[in-house]
Amino acid sequence: MSGLKIVEFPVTFFTLKDSQIWRIVYIPPVVSSTEGNDVTITAKIAGPAAIRPTAIWIKGKFSELKKSARIKIDLNEEKLEASLTIKKAKIFDEGRYTLKLKSGDQEVQTAVQLNVGKQEIAMAATVNLNYARKPLKQIFAF
């Protein structure tokens, strides 16, 4: 089967009892971006409309994130999504992020790895080389 790529997605089954609490249905295990770009981590969530959940994002083990000029935390119950947006990501933003979803006295959590790579700068230079009085142009990319 040449060219066939198998992609696995996590599937979660819930009981009737589970339908009384909010839960995280899917979050990507790894999100990658380059330095200077905005990056958004989005989790699919599900739960009862009668109970309003709270979304808390934590970097590393203990650092709870707060909304700021660079950090946007959103909980959209209509779209059933909890998201974290980091504007103009930096190398130090790289790490493990945990989403805690609280509803009443219930809490669920899951983690995602954020990788932030250095932005590669494409630079072209034209160099004139004279060999036997004939100009030769070469283009170099760095």
N, C-alpha and C positions, 0 to 999 in steps of 0.2 A: 504494500500500500504506500507507494511513493507519494510524498507531498501531503499526507494526512497527518494532521496535528491534533492530538488529543488534549483537551483542556478540562481539568477537573474543577468543579465549583463545590464549595461546602454546602451541604443540604442539612437543614435542621428540621426535625419533626417535633411538634408540640402537642401536648395533651390539652383537654378542656380546662384543666386547672391552670396550665400555663397561659391561657388566653386572658387571665385576670391580671397579668403583670406585663409591663413593657419589656421587650427583649431586643437584642441586637441580632438581626437576621443575617447580615453579611457586612463584612468590612474587608477591604483588600489586605493581604498580609504585608505587602511592601508597596510603598509609593515612592517614586523617584522624580527628582527635578534637578534643574541646574541653578546655580547661584544667581540671584538677581531676578528670578521669575517668581510669580505668585504660585503657590501650591495649595491645593484643597484636598483634604482627606474627607471622604463621604462614607457614612455608614447607613445601611438600610435598617430601619427599625420597625417594630410592630407592637401593637398593644391596644388596650381598650380606650375608646374615646372619652370615657367618663373620668379617667385619671390622667392628670397632666404630669408628664415626666420631667426630670431635670437632667441635662447633659453636662457632664464635667469632663474636661480633657486634662490629662496629666502628662508631663514630659518626664521621662526617667521614672524613678520610683516615687518621688515625693512632690515634685514641683507642679502645683495646680496652676493652669493657665488662666489668665484673666483677659477680658476684652481690652484691646488697646488700639493704637493707630496701626500696628502691624498684625495684630491677632484678631480674627473675627470668629466667634463661636455662634453657630446657628442651630436651632432645633425647629424643623419644619414638620409639624404634625400632619399637615395636609398631604405633603409629598412623602411622609414617613421617612425622613432623613435627618441625621445629626451630622453636622459638618464642622470642620476646623479649617480656616484659611489663614495662611501665613503669607503676608505680602512681602515681596522682595526677599525671598529666602536667603539665608546666609549659611555658610558651612557649619556654624555652631548650632543651627536649628536641627541638624541631623541627629537622629536618635530614635528611641522607642517612645511612642505616644499611646496612652491608654484612654479609652473612652469608658466612662462610668455612666450608666443610665440608671437613675433612681426614680422610683415611683412608690410613694408611701414608705413602708419599711422594707421594701424589696430593692435589691441592687444587683445589676449584672454589669460585667465589664469584659472588654477584650482589647487587645493591643495590635498596633501596626508599626512597622519599621519605616521611618522616613529617611531616605538617602538623598543628600544634596551634593551634587558634584560641581566642580569648578567649571565655569563657563569658558569654553575654548575660544580664543580669539583668532579669527582667520585674518591673516595679513599677507598681502601679495606684494612682492617687490620685483621690479623689472631691472635687470642688470644687463648693461651693454658690455659685451666682451669683444675685443678686437683680435681677430686671428687672421693673419695674412691680409690685413687691410680690409677685411670684409666684416661689417658689424653683424653680430649674432645676438639675438635677444633670447633670454631665458626667463621664464617666470617661476619663482619659488614661492611656495606656500608654507607658512610657519604656523 
